[in-house]
Amino acid sequence: MEIGRVVGTVVSTIKSSGLNSYKLLVVQPVQVEADNASPLEGAAYVAIDLVGAGEGETVLVTRGSAARVPETASVPTDAAIIAVIDTVQIGSNNVYAKT
């Protein structure tokens, strides 16, 4: 699993029928360190939204075979948003808190 921030949406009028009930969101990976959480340089990716996340939210994403959900078993999903993060704490430091 990894932490990311939703930075956009993907609109697709034609897509595999297994994806019809899911939003497609663009996620930018976030690096979490002992004193802060900051966007990672590099490529953003598209993930299916299983929890109703929105743009600007920090999310927990699973990738690879763990991103498969029963309704999309025959659809090649590679990333799925499985949680909206409220806080991240490392040791006694609050690295991230949802505002």
Backbone torsions as a table, in degrees:
resi	resn	phi	psi	omega
1	MET	NA	155.4	177.9
2	GLU	-145.1	160.8	178.8
3	ILE	-99.0	138.7	178.6
4	GLY	-147.4	170.7	176.9
5	ARG	-120.7	133.1	178.6
6	VAL	-73.8	120.8	-176.7
7	VAL	-115.0	-3.1	-179.8
8	GLY	-179.1	180.0	179.1
9	THR	-126.4	158.2	174.2
10	VAL	-118.0	126.2	177.2
11	VAL	-106.9	125.8	-179.2
12	SER	-138.4	114.9	-179.9
13	THR	-79.5	-23.1	177.8
14	ILE	-121.2	117.0	178.7
15	LYS	-153.5	168.6	179.9
16	SER	-55.3	139.9	-175.9
17	SER	-59.4	-27.1	178.3
18	GLY	-68.5	-15.1	-179.0
19	LEU	-102.5	0.0	-173.6
20	ASN	-58.0	-32.2	-176.2
21	SER	-93.6	7.8	-176.3
22	TYR	-115.8	141.5	169.6
23	LYS	-78.2	149.9	174.1
24	LEU	-111.0	122.3	-175.9
25	LEU	-120.4	147.5	176.6
26	VAL	-91.5	125.7	-176.4
27	VAL	-116.9	132.1	174.0
28	GLN	-102.9	122.6	178.7
29	PRO	-58.8	147.8	179.1
30	VAL	-122.3	134.7	175.7
31	GLN	-94.6	127.6	179.3
32	VAL	-104.8	123.8	177.4
33	GLU	-120.4	173.8	-175.4
34	ALA	-59.6	-23.4	-176.9
35	ASP	-120.4	-6.1	178.0
36	ASN	-166.2	172.1	173.8
37	ALA	-125.9	125.5	-176.8
38	SER	-138.7	150.9	179.4
39	PRO	-59.7	140.2	174.6
40	LEU	-83.8	142.6	171.7
41	GLU	-69.6	146.5	178.0
42	GLY	128.4	-174.9	-171.4
43	ALA	-75.5	132.9	169.0
44	ALA	-77.8	165.2	-179.5
45	TYR	-142.6	167.4	-179.2
46	VAL	-99.4	136.6	178.0
47	ALA	-132.6	147.2	172.6
48	ILE	-77.8	145.5	-176.5
49	ASP	-100.1	113.4	-179.8
50	LEU	-97.4	-5.8	-171.7
51	VAL	-126.4	-2.6	-179.8
52	GLY	85.0	36.0	178.4
53	ALA	-70.6	162.5	178.9
54	GLY	-132.4	169.3	-179.2
55	GLU	-59.3	135.9	179.9
56	GLY	91.6	-12.6	-178.6
57	GLU	-81.3	149.2	175.1
58	THR	-92.2	130.0	-169.8
59	VAL	-131.6	162.1	173.4
60	LEU	-104.1	128.4	-174.5
61	VAL	-121.8	138.6	170.7
62	THR	-110.1	144.5	-176.4
63	ARG	-128.1	165.5	178.7
64	GLY	74.0	-146.9	-175.1
65	SER	-64.2	-24.2	177.5
66	ALA	-69.2	-14.9	-179.6
67	ALA	-83.6	-2.4	179.9
68	ARG	-78.2	130.5	175.1
69	VAL	-116.7	151.6	-173.8
70	PRO	-50.6	-41.1	-177.6
71	GLU	-68.3	-20.4	-177.5
72	THR	-114.2	23.1	-174.8
73	ALA	-55.6	-34.8	-179.4
74	SER	-93.9	4.3	-179.6
75	VAL	-106.3	133.6	-176.8
76	PRO	-76.1	77.0	175.2
77	THR	-86.8	138.4	-177.1
78	ASP	-116.6	-18.0	-178.8
79	ALA	-148.2	138.7	180.0
80	ALA	-139.1	133.6	175.4
81	ILE	-81.9	121.6	-174.9
82	ILE	-114.1	-7.2	179.0
83	ALA	-162.7	150.1	169.3
84	VAL	-100.5	126.9	-173.4
85	ILE	-86.6	132.5	175.2
86	ASP	-92.6	-46.7	179.2
87	THR	-145.5	154.3	170.7
88	VAL	-129.2	125.8	-179.7
89	GLN	-125.3	130.9	174.5
90	ILE	-121.0	117.0	-173.4
91	GLY	60.9	-127.1	178.7
92	SER	-98.0	3.3	-178.5
93	ASN	-94.0	130.0	168.9
94	ASN	-83.4	108.4	-176.7
95	VAL	-81.4	-34.1	-179.0
96	TYR	-147.7	140.2	173.0
97	ALA	-141.4	129.3	178.9
98	LYS	-65.9	134.9	-178.8
99	THR	-101.4	NA	NA
